[in-house]
Amino acid sequence: MPTASHAPESARINLRTSPEAKALIERAAALMGTTVSGFMLQNAYEAARRVVADNDTIMLSQRDFEAFIAACENPQEPTEALRALMARR
């Protein structure tokens, strides 16, 4: 994971929170032996990575995967409508 200390450039993210949330985050950071910034960056980065991966990943059943592979290996002839669409600039 990239961090500000290893990156040639850094960008700032500011946020506001309740005193209770701040105290809990500070306690969690201390328990992890890191700074609040390090704790928040690590956890936000991992959460963002999961969200993006979930968005970019398609899960198929075995049956659907086999149908997809078969369609890729044996594509249908293009229809006239598809040919017309592809001919457009």
C-alpha positions as YAML, in Angstrom:
chain: A
units: angstrom
residues:
- id: 1
  name: MET
  ca: [0.00, 0.00, 0.00]
- id: 2
  name: PRO
  ca: [1.41, 3.42, -0.88]
- id: 3
  name: THR
  ca: [2.01, 5.73, 2.04]
- id: 4
  name: ALA
  ca: [2.81, 9.41, 2.29]
- id: 5
  name: SER
  ca: [6.29, 8.69, 3.66]
- id: 6
  name: HIS
  ca: [7.21, 6.56, 0.62]
- id: 7
  name: ALA
  ca: [5.42, 8.56, -2.07]
- id: 8
  name: PRO
  ca: [7.29, 11.31, -3.93]
- id: 9
  name: GLU
  ca: [4.13, 13.42, -3.74]
- id: 10
  name: SER
  ca: [1.39, 13.47, -1.16]
- id: 11
  name: ALA
  ca: [-2.20, 14.64, -1.15]
- id: 12
  name: ARG
  ca: [-4.23, 15.76, 1.81]
- id: 13
  name: ILE
  ca: [-7.66, 14.45, 2.80]
- id: 14
  name: ASN
  ca: [-9.54, 16.39, 5.44]
- id: 15
  name: LEU
  ca: [-12.63, 15.19, 7.27]
- id: 16
  name: ARG
  ca: [-14.79, 16.10, 10.21]
- id: 17
  name: THR
  ca: [-16.14, 13.64, 12.73]
- id: 18
  name: SER
  ca: [-17.78, 13.47, 16.11]
- id: 19
  name: PRO
  ca: [-15.65, 13.60, 19.25]
- id: 20
  name: GLU
  ca: [-16.71, 10.02, 20.03]
- id: 21
  name: ALA
  ca: [-15.58, 8.71, 16.64]
- id: 22
  name: LYS
  ca: [-12.29, 10.62, 16.93]
- id: 23
  name: ALA
  ca: [-11.62, 9.16, 20.36]
- id: 24
  name: LEU
  ca: [-12.36, 5.63, 19.16]
- id: 25
  name: ILE
  ca: [-10.10, 6.05, 16.11]
- id: 26
  name: GLU
  ca: [-7.31, 7.44, 18.30]
- id: 27
  name: ARG
  ca: [-7.65, 4.48, 20.67]
- id: 28
  name: ALA
  ca: [-7.63, 1.98, 17.80]
- id: 29
  name: ALA
  ca: [-4.55, 3.64, 16.28]
- id: 30
  name: ALA
  ca: [-2.75, 3.48, 19.61]
- id: 31
  name: LEU
  ca: [-3.66, -0.20, 20.03]
- id: 32
  name: MET
  ca: [-2.25, -0.87, 16.54]
- id: 33
  name: GLY
  ca: [0.91, 1.07, 17.38]
- id: 34
  name: THR
  ca: [0.44, 3.60, 14.59]
- id: 35
  name: THR
  ca: [-0.59, 7.20, 14.12]
- id: 36
  name: VAL
  ca: [-4.17, 8.27, 13.56]
- id: 37
  name: SER
  ca: [-3.23, 9.25, 9.99]
- id: 38
  name: GLY
  ca: [-1.52, 5.91, 9.38]
- id: 39
  name: PHE
  ca: [-4.43, 3.98, 10.87]
- id: 40
  name: MET
  ca: [-7.00, 5.87, 8.82]
- id: 41
  name: LEU
  ca: [-5.00, 5.67, 5.60]
- id: 42
  name: GLN
  ca: [-4.41, 1.93, 5.94]
- id: 43
  name: ASN
  ca: [-8.04, 1.14, 6.71]
- id: 44
  name: ALA
  ca: [-9.54, 3.54, 4.16]
- id: 45
  name: TYR
  ca: [-7.16, 2.27, 1.47]
- id: 46
  name: GLU
  ca: [-8.04, -1.38, 2.15]
- id: 47
  name: ALA
  ca: [-11.77, -0.59, 2.19]
- id: 48
  name: ALA
  ca: [-11.46, 1.34, -1.07]
- id: 49
  name: ARG
  ca: [-9.48, -1.50, -2.66]
- id: 50
  name: ARG
  ca: [-12.22, -3.99, -1.70]
- id: 51
  name: VAL
  ca: [-15.00, -1.75, -3.06]
- id: 52
  name: VAL
  ca: [-13.18, -1.26, -6.36]
- id: 53
  name: ALA
  ca: [-12.31, -4.97, -6.63]
- id: 54
  name: ASP
  ca: [-15.94, -5.93, -5.94]
- id: 55
  name: ASN
  ca: [-17.06, -3.50, -8.63]
- id: 56
  name: ASP
  ca: [-14.48, -4.73, -11.16]
- id: 57
  name: THR
  ca: [-14.97, -8.47, -10.54]
- id: 58
  name: ILE
  ca: [-17.65, -10.53, -12.24]
- id: 59
  name: MET
  ca: [-18.63, -13.75, -10.51]
- id: 60
  name: LEU
  ca: [-20.16, -16.48, -12.68]
- id: 61
  name: SER
  ca: [-21.51, -19.90, -11.88]
- id: 62
  name: GLN
  ca: [-19.68, -22.77, -13.54]
- id: 63
  name: ARG
  ca: [-22.55, -23.13, -16.03]
- id: 64
  name: ASP
  ca: [-22.50, -19.42, -16.92]
- id: 65
  name: PHE
  ca: [-18.70, -19.46, -17.22]
- id: 66
  name: GLU
  ca: [-18.85, -22.38, -19.64]
- id: 67
  name: ALA
  ca: [-21.55, -20.58, -21.68]
- id: 68
  name: PHE
  ca: [-19.39, -17.45, -21.78]
- id: 69
  name: ILE
  ca: [-16.34, -19.42, -22.96]
- id: 70
  name: ALA
  ca: [-18.42, -21.20, -25.60]
- id: 71
  name: ALA
  ca: [-19.77, -17.87, -26.87]
- id: 72
  name: CYS
  ca: [-16.23, -16.45, -27.06]
- id: 73
  name: GLU
  ca: [-14.89, -19.49, -28.86]
- id: 74
  name: ASN
  ca: [-17.83, -19.76, -31.26]
- id: 75
  name: PRO
  ca: [-19.18, -16.25, -31.86]
- id: 76
  name: GLN
  ca: [-22.38, -15.77, -33.84]
- id: 77
  name: GLU
  ca: [-22.29, -14.05, -37.20]
- id: 78
  name: PRO
  ca: [-22.89, -10.30, -36.81]
- id: 79
  name: THR
  ca: [-26.40, -9.12, -37.60]
- id: 80
  name: GLU
  ca: [-27.10, -6.43, -40.17]
- id: 81
  name: ALA
  ca: [-27.90, -4.01, -37.34]
- id: 82
  name: LEU
  ca: [-24.50, -4.68, -35.76]
- id: 83
  name: ARG
  ca: [-22.74, -4.20, -39.07]
- id: 84
  name: ALA
  ca: [-24.55, -0.88, -39.58]
- id: 85
  name: LEU
  ca: [-23.64, 0.22, -36.07]
- id: 86
  name: MET
  ca: [-19.97, -0.67, -36.52]
- id: 87
  name: ALA
  ca: [-19.87, 1.16, -39.87]
- id: 88
  name: ARG
  ca: [-20.91, 4.43, -38.22]
- id: 89
  name: ARG
  ca: [-18.24, 7.01, -37.51]
...
